[in-house]
Amino acid sequence: MLPLSPSPGWEGRFGDAARLVEQFRAGRVLLAGDAAHIHPPVGAIGVNAAIDDAVNLGWKLALVARGQAPDTLLDTYHDERHAAGERLLRNTRTQAVLAQANGDDDRLAPIRDLLSELAESADTAGPLAEAITGVGTRYPASGDPGHPWAGRMVPDIPLGQDGEDSPTAVLTRTAGGVLLLNGAADSQALSAAARPWADRVTTAHTHAHTVERAHAILVRPDGHAAWIGAPSTPVDAAAEELRETLARWFRRPGPTP
Ligand SMILES: Cc1cc2nc3c(=O)[nH]c(=O)nc-3n(C[C@H](O)[C@H](O)[C@H](O)COP(=O)(O)OP(=O)(O)OC[C@H]3O[C@@H](n4cnc5c(N)ncnc54)[C@H](O)[C@@H]3O)c2cc1C
């Protein structure tokens, strides 16, 4: 063991505790970050997880405070982030076990080898990295559940005539939702269906090839896809799906109760 420095430049204390609160919300008390979950520091994603909590909660709080969403919207914060917390603990505990420096016990070596192989394979490296970093987190979404972006953070695809804009830029500017349309035949009907929510949801156009297998995507203010309009869904049914999803997240338009 190295002798302790009499004047260390940095001091820290941590263990391998892994705990998750039962409830992220109790009335007006909301927990986020390390207050809601602690885990071994392996993987270095505590800050990511804390920011994901805060971003999931922030837009919901703002809508509820402005009367643009019902109070029950805050319950979805618990539902979504508690599930994410369970995955966070599972992943960090797995890494902590595998990182155990115990030269005498090589029972974990086969698992380490297997995971190393998966991490090097083009097919599995991406999903593994997304699981470990939390980037692959999916929240419940409506529309086409088989679409690869359903419930996930939407990639920063180019928007507008010249592709000069992106969903992140629009979300950051407006702090509202974004309805992405790809110019398919039902774009006008979907745009009209979303018009009553125009103060909360911006409509943006993107080139057809950038939104594959979807005619339209409703992006929540935290960047996750809330609804995927499948090309096979008839236009009236797609418009109704969209209206229901908009009402779920942004309340039906009308006087604030
Ligand atoms: C050794 C170690 C290494 C780590 N490395 C990484 C890494 O590389 N990458 C990474 O993403 N994460 C890392 N983490 C995890 C990361 O530090 C935490 O997950 C993250 O800081 C949690 O953020 P937070 O805002 O929830 O809590 P905190 O960062 O703990 O912030 C809480 C703040 O509240 C303040 N506070 C507490 N009580 C009160 C009070 N009563 N009144 C007012 N203020 C109060 C505290 O002083 C603190 O500033 C590491 C953790 C450890 C222990």
PDBQT file of the ligand as one rigid body, heavy atoms in Angstrom, charges set to zero:
ROOT
HETATM    1  C1  LIG A 301     -15.557   8.595  -6.827  1.00  0.00    +0.000 C 
HETATM    2  C2  LIG A 301     -16.669   8.938  -7.756  1.00  0.00    +0.000 A 
HETATM    3  C3  LIG A 301     -16.414   9.111  -9.104  1.00  0.00    +0.000 A 
HETATM    4  C4  LIG A 301     -17.456   9.435  -9.984  1.00  0.00    +0.000 A 
HETATM    5  N1  LIG A 301     -17.157   9.608 -11.290  1.00  0.00    +0.000 NA
HETATM    6  C5  LIG A 301     -18.130   9.949 -12.148  1.00  0.00    +0.000 A 
HETATM    7  C6  LIG A 301     -17.824  10.179 -13.521  1.00  0.00    +0.000 A 
HETATM    8  O1  LIG A 301     -16.698  10.053 -13.972  1.00  0.00    +0.000 OA
HETATM    9  N2  LIG A 301     -18.873  10.495 -14.336  1.00  0.00    +0.000 N 
HETATM   10  C7  LIG A 301     -20.138  10.640 -13.871  1.00  0.00    +0.000 A 
HETATM   11  O2  LIG A 301     -21.054  10.933 -14.657  1.00  0.00    +0.000 OA
HETATM   12  N3  LIG A 301     -20.442  10.456 -12.566  1.00  0.00    +0.000 NA
HETATM   13  C8  LIG A 301     -19.471  10.123 -11.698  1.00  0.00    +0.000 A 
HETATM   14  N4  LIG A 301     -19.781   9.937 -10.365  1.00  0.00    +0.000 N 
HETATM   15  C9  LIG A 301     -21.164  10.099  -9.922  1.00  0.00    +0.000 C 
HETATM   16  C10 LIG A 301     -21.590  11.561  -9.875  1.00  0.00    +0.000 C 
HETATM   17  O3  LIG A 301     -20.646  12.312  -9.125  1.00  0.00    +0.000 OA
HETATM   18  C11 LIG A 301     -22.979  11.691  -9.232  1.00  0.00    +0.000 C 
HETATM   19  O4  LIG A 301     -23.857  10.721  -9.740  1.00  0.00    +0.000 OA
HETATM   20  C12 LIG A 301     -23.558  13.086  -9.524  1.00  0.00    +0.000 C 
HETATM   21  O5  LIG A 301     -22.701  14.063  -8.978  1.00  0.00    +0.000 OA
HETATM   22  C13 LIG A 301     -24.962  13.212  -8.931  1.00  0.00    +0.000 C 
HETATM   23  O6  LIG A 301     -25.398  14.531  -9.097  1.00  0.00    +0.000 OA
HETATM   24  P1  LIG A 301     -26.494  15.143  -8.125  1.00  0.00    +0.000 P 
HETATM   25  O7  LIG A 301     -26.714  16.536  -8.603  1.00  0.00    +0.000 OA
HETATM   26  O8  LIG A 301     -27.664  14.225  -8.053  1.00  0.00    +0.000 OA
HETATM   27  O9  LIG A 301     -25.877  15.122  -6.675  1.00  0.00    +0.000 OA
HETATM   28  P2  LIG A 301     -24.594  15.923  -6.134  1.00  0.00    +0.000 P 
HETATM   29  O10 LIG A 301     -23.583  16.141  -7.231  1.00  0.00    +0.000 OA
HETATM   30  O11 LIG A 301     -24.167  15.182  -4.914  1.00  0.00    +0.000 OA
HETATM   31  O12 LIG A 301     -25.165  17.342  -5.765  1.00  0.00    +0.000 OA
HETATM   32  C14 LIG A 301     -25.921  17.555  -4.601  1.00  0.00    +0.000 C 
HETATM   33  C15 LIG A 301     -25.564  18.925  -4.075  1.00  0.00    +0.000 C 
HETATM   34  O13 LIG A 301     -26.468  19.266  -3.014  1.00  0.00    +0.000 OA
HETATM   35  C16 LIG A 301     -25.720  19.858  -1.986  1.00  0.00    +0.000 C 
HETATM   36  N5  LIG A 301     -26.490  19.692  -0.748  1.00  0.00    +0.000 N 
HETATM   37  C17 LIG A 301     -26.656  18.602   0.009  1.00  0.00    +0.000 A 
HETATM   38  N6  LIG A 301     -27.436  18.833   1.060  1.00  0.00    +0.000 NA
HETATM   39  C18 LIG A 301     -27.796  20.137   0.975  1.00  0.00    +0.000 A 
HETATM   40  C19 LIG A 301     -28.609  20.991   1.767  1.00  0.00    +0.000 A 
HETATM   41  N7  LIG A 301     -29.211  20.548   2.866  1.00  0.00    +0.000 N 
HETATM   42  N8  LIG A 301     -28.755  22.262   1.382  1.00  0.00    +0.000 NA
HETATM   43  C20 LIG A 301     -28.163  22.726   0.254  1.00  0.00    +0.000 A 
HETATM   44  N9  LIG A 301     -27.369  21.961  -0.541  1.00  0.00    +0.000 NA
HETATM   45  C21 LIG A 301     -27.201  20.686  -0.172  1.00  0.00    +0.000 A 
HETATM   46  C22 LIG A 301     -24.405  19.117  -1.990  1.00  0.00    +0.000 C 
HETATM   47  O14 LIG A 301     -23.389  19.880  -1.355  1.00  0.00    +0.000 OA
HETATM   48  C23 LIG A 301     -24.159  18.967  -3.487  1.00  0.00    +0.000 C 
HETATM   49  O15 LIG A 301     -23.486  20.077  -4.036  1.00  0.00    +0.000 OA
HETATM   50  C24 LIG A 301     -18.769   9.585  -9.491  1.00  0.00    +0.000 A 
HETATM   51  C25 LIG A 301     -19.028   9.429  -8.113  1.00  0.00    +0.000 A 
HETATM   52  C26 LIG A 301     -18.008   9.101  -7.255  1.00  0.00    +0.000 A 
HETATM   53  C27 LIG A 301     -18.302   8.921  -5.817  1.00  0.00    +0.000 C 
ENDROOT
TORSDOF 0
